[in-house]
Amino acid sequence: MRAPGAGSASVVSLVLLWLLGLPWSWSAAAALGVYVGGGGWRFLRIVCKTARRDLFGLLVLIRVRLELRHHQRARHTIPRIFQVVAQQQPDRLALVDAGSDVCWTFAQLDAYSNAVANLFCQLGFTPGDVVAIFLEGRPEFVGLWLGLAKVGVEAALLNVNLRREPLAFCLGTSGAKALIFGGELTAAVAEVSGQLGKSLLKFCSGELGPEGILPDTQLLDPLLKEASTAPLAQPPDKGMDDRLFYIYTSGTTGLPKAAIVVHSRYYRIAAFGHHAYSMQVADVLYDCLPLYHTAGNIMGVGQCLIYGLTVVLRKKFSASRFWDDCVKYNCTVVQYIGEICRYLLKQPVREAEGRHRVRLAVGNGLRPAIWEEFTERFGVRQIGEFYGATECNCSIANMDGKVGSCGFNSRILPHVYPIQLVKVNEDTMELLRDAQGLCIPCQAGEPGLLVGQINQQDPLRRFDGYISESATSKKIAHSVFRKGDSAYISGDVLVMDELGYMYFRDRSGDTFRWRGENVSTTEVEGVLSRLLGQTDVAVYGVAVPGTFKIQKTRLQHEGFDPRQTSDRLFFLDLKQGHYLPLDQSVYTRICSGAFAL
């Protein structure tokens, strides 16, 4: 197949003119005929099939870049952008808590976050300090990190599922001077209180749990009621390239890593989603994803803070309430991860699924096998599947509904957005190099590792990495596109078809999916080893019909078939709440779908 090159540029221009309805001369037609006769018809076919898609993608890219450039030059920040939105529509609903029916207007969210900013300023916190937030998803979560950002304090957003060593580790590595936790998580904080430094300030938000208040802990809500709700007289001197907060990503090896999110990254992610899927201020977005992750807190809540949409929050996904919530709150956009779609399809048909106004579902992990079943059953006109990670610079998006695709890269103008699939050793995931020492691009249909060229001066291509410098360096490769350059290594294997559509294939590293979370096998090994008296433990993923992960080692090939191993096997029975032996009968029932894991 002929790859697009400089010689095809004139043909690209002619075809674009034709598709846009502009006149072109007979001499141009003759030139095109010569090109087609010389074998260029394959590329011409690609142009005809993808030009409109690529043009729309280019317009989205340009729009996001122009918006970012404006905010960078004006030295705006996410809090500053939000304040302008709040002033324009103070009485419009900003956040709705579907669990409690509590509704916050933009004016209320602005006032709450101002109170947070003033309180922590009075407490002596200064720009660059870190405060950890350990709270379930509700409006206060957004108000807390937003208020901290107003005073230049960076929030470390902790996964509410963390316990014991991983929780203490994440708190310690964040360098936090204070911890704000929800009353519902008091027991989890109590478990690690002995490992936390005595200088760490602790604040409890919301209702107290049965444990009551912990020693050396202050109740946050009374303090906020006494704080001023006026904007800070002197906002911090921050810009779009400064740090906003930290999101913990599941390490493929070891404990979670704190990824750095700067203001421009937050804006970029939210803006791409907004423009790629033509969201409007009249849209109401349903967000039942965790707010300590990028999808829920940036792609979702970002539509509220930057563009003024109403966002409906539910702290935990409920398959039985999903469509009822959408009907009740007149939602037009919903967020998903692949598991959510599967769980919804397994629900019995209910009346609400035919009365909602949802036109768009945005997320990732929707498998091709159930893609069309989901859209047909629930009447959702557009699936906005995308690929991205908190820290990556090579996000892509499916903008035209191509079934199964998580995005695309232009075959006509591939250098406009410099990302690439490159060949790797499938066993070691080591990058393969050509005679010049450069990475080897994959051809259409060849799976490869997704990489993105790094340019720290470009907010769309910068890589800010993690708090850990060693973790950051491991995600950077050199001499990838050309000699001496740097590129971000995604760690994910994708495959691209002839038209440039990309499809997620596999995730490298020792991780598996558990209820929407990427879990490191190393974390599980640590827990089991402790329980077994520091015995050496190996945890590995296996292929189970209907899950995402396929691994390649000998143990993984054996899977969990009792006939393939002499080891004793166990599985977690959720109904009984403990592990039971896995025999041939149970194995057969799991494979047939009769027994749900």
Beta strands, then each sheet from edge to edge (+ up, - down):
strand 1: 93-97
strand 2: 102-105
strand 3: 130-134
strand 4: 154-157
strand 5: 178-182
strand 6: 201-205
strand 7: 217-219
strand 8: 243-249
strand 9: 257-262
strand 10: 284-287
strand 11: 310-313
strand 12: 333-337
strand 13: 360-364
strand 14: 382-387
strand 15: 396-397
strand 16: 407-408
strand 17: 419-422
strand 18: 447-453
strand 19: 476-478
strand 20: 486-496
strand 21: 501-507
strand 22: 511-514
strand 23: 517-520
strand 24: 570-573
strand 25: 578-581
sheet 1: 2+ 1- 11- 10- 12- 13- 14- 15+
sheet 2: 7+ 6+ 5+ 3+ 4+ 8+ 9-
sheet 3: 16+ 21- 20+ 18- 17+
sheet 4: 16+ 21- 20+ 19-
sheet 5: 22+ 23-
sheet 6: 24+ 25-
end
